[in-house]
Amino acid sequence: MRDIKFLILIACLLLTFTSTALASQLEISGSLKGDLIVSTDDGKLTDQEKVNLILEKGFGFDAEMYIDLGFREDYNNADTDINEAYLNYYTDNMDWRIGKQLINWGSSYKLQPTDYFNPVDRTALKPLDEKLGVEAVKGIYYAPNGLEITGVVVPFFKADKLSTFIPNLRAVEDNVENMQEGFKVTKRSFKGFDLSLSGYHGFDRKPINNNMDFIYPELNRIGFDLIGDIGEMGVWTELAYAIYQDEEFDNGLETTLGADYKWSNDLYLVLQAYYQQGRLSSENDTKVFNLHFDKPIFNFHQVEGNFIYEFETETIVLEPQFNYSLANSIELQIGGTYINSQNDDALIVATFGQDRVYTRLNIEF
């Protein structure tokens, strides 16, 4: 019954927005995802349906509107959210974006030290692929010689959804003193590379367990990002140094080094190393090696996989997946997650969840 109600709601919304689009020339697109997940630990079966409606409208050459509405039902709960909703405004040498948005800083594969603002959605089927939008004002100034200067102001701190269930979590209050700011200076096409220098003042995105009192410590970050090509191989490195306001926390480095390459048979391979120093004497350093591959098969389908190894906790994560193309813009994904760890409380285990197999029907429209 709840599935029928959910589909009726979506149909009504589609009809409403379609009629509105005809009247106001809105561009409508989106996706429908239906997940069926089986935990191999306890045999529990869960399902999840998620619909994204994307509405776009241009206002001449000076401005455009973008809205991403999300509707999700899982575990007998229904949730409606605005993933993104912003206005772009363009001037001669500057672009403005105002509203709820994703601020995509950093060029590394999934783990990005200079991505300061948006937390990952750890309730998603693939947490590292989905991030939560934040209310922000962003401006990009295009200077001569391929130089870009970006400034961001975020009035409210955004925690990831699972953190709200942590006991003894000290939330960051919404007030002017807790406003977050960041800047980035980017040089494009410098000897074949893009270089960026960034700075950030705000709060750590990952809470720290300090004697069973979980807090988001205040800090400053200085970051550097480089991405480019060496021959036919893409390479990147990214680092951020955290300087905490409270002396009980240890300042430390977070960095990545990676490369990708695509062979003539269309096999695509990504290799990346990630390192983060512990923020307390009781917190271990994080050392992660990640390998990703994907390859088309039978012209229309694809096989892909991720291998992750975390050295300190000796954690192995395997994520194979087969993407079967049913028709244009309709895909059936069949995959699984296998986790083997010496520490079930490790952050990487909490991020990827439990052992499981799943199917996802993904429809783009």
N, C-alpha and C positions, 0 to 999 in steps of 0.2 A: 504493500500500500504506500509506504513512504517513497518508493521509487517512482510510482505513478504520480504522486503529488509533486515530486521533484521535477519530473519531466513536464508536467503541466505548467509549473512555474516558469521553466525555461522557455516553453513554447509561447507563453503569454509575453514574456520579456522580449523574445525575438520579434513577435508581431508588433509590439509597442515600438521597439526601436526601429523596425523596418519602416513603419508608417511615418515615424518622426524623421527618418533619414530621407524619405522621399520628399518631405516638406522642406527640410533644411539642408539637403545635400550633404548629409553626414556620410562618411565612409565607414562601413562596418566590416569587421573581421573578427576572428577569434578561434577558439579551439574547444573541443569537448574531450575530456579524458575520463575513461572508466577503468578503475583498477580493481583487481581481485588478487588478494595477498594471502598466502598461507604460511604461517610460522612453522618451520620444521622442528622447532624446539618442543612446542606443545600441541601442534596441529590446529591452532586457532585460525579460523577463516574470517577475514575482514574484507569489506569492499569500500570503495571510495569513488565518488563522482565529482568531477570538477569542471566547471564551465568558465571560460574567460570570454568576455565581450569587449572588444576594442573599438572605440569610437574616435574618429579623427575628423577634424574640420579645419580647412584653411581659411584664412582671412586675408586674401591677397598675397602679396610678397612679404608682408611685415610680420605676420603672426599666424600661429596655428595652435589648435587645441588637441590634446591627447588624453583619453580616459580609458583605463583598463579596469573593468569590473570583474570581480571573482566571486563565484558561487560554488561552495563546496559542501558536500554532505558525506560524513563518515562517522562510524561508531555511533549511529543513531543520533548524531548531532548535525545540524545545518548551520552554515556560517556564510555570511555575506560580507565582502570587504572590497574596498577600493585599493587595488594594488598600486596603481599610479593614476594621477590626475593633475596635469600641469598645463601651463600656457607657455609656449615659446614666442619670444618677441625678438625681432631682428633689426639691428641698426647697421650703419655702414661698416663699422669695425668691431662690433660687439654683439654677442648673442646672449639673451637672458632666458632662463627657465625658472618658473615660479610655480610651486605646488608640490604634491607628493610625487617622488621620483626615485629612480635608481641612479646612483652616482658611480659610474663604472671606472674607477681608478685602478691601475695595476694591469699588467699584461701576462701574469703567470697563469698556469693551468689550475683552475679551481681554487687553490690556496694562494691568496694575494695579500702580501703584507701591507701594501699601501692602499688597500680598499678599506678606508677608515670608517665609513658611515653606515653602510647597509649590513645588518646581520643576515646570516643564512636562515632559511626556513627549515628547521630541524624536524618539523612535522610532515614535510613533503616526502614523497617516495624516494627522491634523490635530492637530499638536502643541499649538497654543494652546487647544484644546478639552479636553485631557486633562492632569491633574496627578497627581503622585505623592504618596501619603499619607505622613505622618510620625508617629512615635510621640510622643504629647503628652498633657498634662493641661490641660484647658481648663475654666475656670469663668466663668459669667456671673451677675452680681448685678443684680437688677432693683430699682432704687431708685425712689422716688416721682417723679411728674411726667415719666414717660416717659424716665427716664435709665437707661442700661445701662452697667455696668462689667465689662469682660472681661479676664481674665488668662490667659496661655498660657505653659507651660513645655515646651520640647522638649529632651530629654536628648541626642539624637544628630543631628548634621548630616546632611541628605539631599542628595546630589548627583544631577543628572539622569543618565540611563543612558549617554548618549553621552560625557559628560565622563570616564568611566572609561577611555576609549580615547585620551585626550589624553596624548601623551608628556610627561614631566617635570612631571606634575601632582602638586602637593603636597596630599595628602589632609588633611582635618580629622580629627584623632584623636578617638576616643570616650572622653572623660574629663570629669570634673565641671567643669573649667575652661572647656571648650568648650560648655557648656550654653547654649541660646538662650532668651531670655525676651521677652515682649511684653505690652503692655496696650493697651486701647482703651476710650475713654469715648464713648458715643453718646447723642445727644439726638434722640429721635423726634418727628416732627411739629412742628418749630419753624417756624412760619409756612409750612407746607407742605413743608418740607425736613427730611431727616435729616442731621445733622452728626456727624462723628466726629473725635476727636483720638487719635492713637496714638503709641506708642513701641516701639522694638525694640533689643535688643542681641544680636548674634550675628555671622554671616558673610554676605558678599555671595553671592547665589545664582548669579551668573555669574562664572566665573573670569576673572582678569586675566592677560594675557600681559606679564610683566615681564622683558624680556631673555631670552625663550624659557623662562622659569620660570613655569609657570602656577600661580597660587595663588588661594585664596578668602580675601580680606582680611577681617580683623575690623573691625567698625564698629558705630556706633549710628545709628538712623534716627528721625526725628521726622516724623510724617505727619498729613495733614488730608484729609478726605473729605466731599464734599457731594453729595447727590442729591435731586432733587425734580422738580416740574412747573411750567412756565410756560404757563398755558392747557392745551392738549392736547399740548404738546411736552414730552418728558422731557429734563432737562439734568443734567449732572454735571461735577464737577471733582475732581481728586485730585492730591495732591503729596506727595512724601517727600524730605526733605533728609538726605543721607548724610554722616556724620562719621566718617572713618577713623581707626583707632588708630595706624596707621603714617603718618608725615608725608610719605612719598614718594608717597602717593596724594592726589589732589585731592578735597576735599569738593565735593559737587555736588547739583544738584536733578534730580529725576525727576518729571514731571508729565503730566497729561492734561486735555483739555477736550473735551466731547462733547455730542451731542444726538441724540434719536431722535424719530420721528414716524410715525404710521400714518394713511394716507389712507382716505377712505370706500370706495375700491375694494380695500382690504386690502393695498395696497402699503406695506411697512414699510421704513424707511430709517434707517440709522445713520451719523453723521458723527463722526469723532474725530481730534484732533491729539495726538501724543505727542512728548515731548522728554526726553532724558537727556543731562546733561553728561558729557564724557569724564572717566574716572577717572585717567588719566595724560596727560602732555603729548603723548604719541605716539598717544593714542586719540581719535578724532574724536567730536564730539557726535552723538547720534542724533536725527534729526528725521523723524517718520513721520506721514503722513496716511493715514487708513483710511476707506473707504466700504463699507458692507454694505447689501444690499437682499435682500428676499425677498417673494414674492407667490404666493398660491395660484392655480392655473389648473385649469379643468375640475372645479372643486369639490373633488376629492380629491388633486390633485397640487400640486407646488410647484416654482418655479424660484427660485434664489438665486445670489448672487455676492458676491465680495469683491474690492476693488481697494485695493492698498497701494502707497504711494510713499515711499521713503526718500531724503531730499534729499541727504545728504552723499555717498552712493555712487551716486546716481541709479538706484536699484533699483526696478523695477516688478514687482509680483506680482499676477497675475490668477488668480482661483479661481472659475470658473463651476460650477454643479451643478444637476442636474435630479433631483427626488425623485418617483419614480413609485410610487404606492400600489397594491400588488398585492392586498392584503386588509387587514382590520383587524389592526394591529400588524405588518404585513409590508411592507417598503418596499425598492425598488430605487433606489439612488443612482448616478447617472452623472455624472462630473465630470472636472476636470483642473486642473493647475497650470502656469502659464507664468511664468518668471522671466527678466528681462532686467536685468543689472547690470554696472556698470563695475568692480566688485570682487567676484570670486567667493569671496573669503575673508570677506566681510562676515557678521556674525552673523545678519542677517535671511535671507541666502541659506542659511546652515547650518541655520537653523530650519525653513525650508520645503522643503529638499531640492532636487531637480532637476525639470526639465520632465517632465510625465507625464500620462497619462490613466488613469482607474480606474473600476471598478464596485464597488459594495458592496451586498450583500444583508444587510439589517438586520431581524432578527426579535426582537420583544419578547414576553416571556412572563411 
